Amino acid sequence: MTIETDRDIYNPKDMSICSNDLRKIRAVDPCLTLGKNLLIALFALFFLVFGIEALVGSFLLKNPLEFIMYFFSASFMVLVSLVGILYPVLKIHALYKTRKHSNDST
């Protein structure tokens, strides 16, 4: 059983409906981007402190199975928090680096 269509799906004639059309990209406010990145960093910093406290607290446990679970979950929380802090730092660095190069060229 075949379905007949009146258009060619491999060579579309109407290319104006392209999803990567540069005219549809809107400019993003740099203050909004900076605020979003700082908010991510603050949440990550909170969870980093919480993860370090959980990591220290895991050493006070007497049961070895509880220690293993608590230790690895706290370590994972610290790892994710460090990535959450590193991400905004790198994004902000890249933003200011591109601004510096664009100001130098003009």
N, C-alpha and C positions, 0 to 999 in steps of 0.2 A: 504494500500500500504506500503510495507516495502522495505528498501534499504539494500541490502546485501553487507557486507564488508568482506574482507579476514583477518582482524586483530581485535583483541580484544581490545577495547578502555579502559577497566577497568584494564587489566593486560598487559601493554606494555612490549614487549620482549626486546626492545632496551632502556635500562635505561641510556645510556651514553649521552642522549640528555636532561639531567636533568637541569633545569634552575638554581638550587642552587648549582651547581658544584663549589666547593671551589677553584679549579684550575683556574677558569675563573675570579676570583676576582683579580683586579689589585691593587697594592699599591698606595695610594694617597699621594702626596707630602704634608708634614705638612705645608710648607710655603704657598702653594696654599690654603689650608684649612684655615689657619690663615688670609690670605689676603681676602678671600671670607667673612669670618665672620666679619672682620673689616670694609669691604665695606658695609655690611648689617647694622652694627651698625652706621656707618656714615650717611647713608640714613635715618635710623630711628631717629637719633639725629636731622637731618634737619627737618623732619616732626614733631618731638616733639616740636621744637621751633616754627614752623609754627602753630601747633595746639594750643599751649599756647597763641600765639598772637591772633589767631582767637577766643579763649575762652574769653580773655580779651576784645576783640573788640565786642563780642556779648552783653556785658553789656551796651554798648553805644547805642544800637538800641532802637528806640521808639515803634515800632510795636511789640506787644507781640507774634504774630505768627512768625514773622521773628526771634525774640529772641529765641524762642523754637527751631526752625529749626537750627539756627546758633549754639546755645549752645550744642545741642545734636550731631551735626556733628563734632564740635570741640572736644567734649569729646570723641567721638569715635576715632577721629584721634589721640588724646593723648594716648588712651588705646592701639591702634594698634602699635603706636610708642614705647610705653614702652615694649610691647612684643617683638618688633623688636630689642630693645636694650638688653633685658633680654636673648633672644635666643643665641646670640653669646657669651655672658658672661658665660652662663652655658656650652656651647659647648667647649669653651677654657678651662674652669675649669676642665671639664671631661677629656680633652686631657692631661693636665698637671698632673692630678691626676693619670691617668693610666700610664703615663711615670714615675712618682715617684715610683709607686708600682712595675713597671717592673725593674727599676734600683735597688730597694731594694732587690729584689729576686735574682739578679745575683751577 
